[in-house]
Amino acid sequence: MKIRITPLNVVSALFLVLAVYVWIYGAATVGMKVRELGTAIGWIFLFFAFAVSFLDVMLRNFFPETKKIWIVELSFITLTAIIFLLVR
């Protein structure tokens, strides 16, 4: 099996790192005022990592070429960021 690095792989790794960071140091380090929500936020980041990795596997089945995967996944990340900023 050929291993391919894609943007959603990087994002899921980032979510995993954030989940571990929040579990170790607590939610106060990321700007939250309530310290008890650290575990819940860690679980949410872990869920996001799982959802993003599942989406990556689905997109790999639809687009077998690496160049097309990069274009589609970068477009998805950009669209998600724009929607986040508009809602915020």
N, C-alpha and C positions, 0 to 999 in steps of 0.2 A: 504494500500500500504506500502510495506516495503522500508525503506530508506536505501540505501547503499552508503557508501563513496567510491569513486574511485579516481584514480590519476588525471583523466581529470576534475573531480569536483574541486579538489584542484587547478589545473592550471587555470580553468575558474574563480575561486574566486580570484586568484592572478592577472589575467588580469583586473578584475573589480576594485580591489584595486589600481592597477597601473593607470587605467584610471581616477579614482577619484583623486588620488595623483597628476597626471599631470594637471588635470583641476584646482585644488586648488593652487598648488605651481608653475605651469608653467613648460615648457620644459627645462629650463635652469638648473633645479635641477637634471635632468637625463643626463646631459652632452651636451645638444644641445646649440649651440651658438646663434641661432635665437629664440627669445622669442615668436614670433607671431605664431609659429607652435604648440603651446601647445594644442590648441583646436583640431587641426587636429590629433595630436598624441593621444589625449584622445579618439577621435572617432575611431581611428584605433585599440586601445586596446579594446574598447568596441565591435568592430566587431570581433576581435579575440576571445573574451570571448563568444560571441554568436556562432561562428563557432565551438569552442571547446565543448561547451555544446550540440550543435546539434550532433556532432560526438559522444559524450558520450551516448546520447539517442539512436543513431543508433547502437552502439556497444552493448548496453544493450539488444536490441531486438535480436541480433545475438547470444549472449552468455548469457544464463540465469544464469549460475553459477558465483558466485562472484570471485572465484579463477581464473577462465579463463579470466574474465574481467580484473582483475589486471594484469595478465601476458600479455595480448594483449595490454592494454593501456600503461603499462610500456615499452613494446617493441616499441610502436609507439612514445612515448616521447623520448626514447633513439635514435631511428632512425632519428627523427626530429632534435635532438641536433647534431648528427653526421653530417647530411647533412648541417646544419647551419654552423658548424665549418669548413667543407670542402669548402663551398662557400666563407666563410669569408676569 
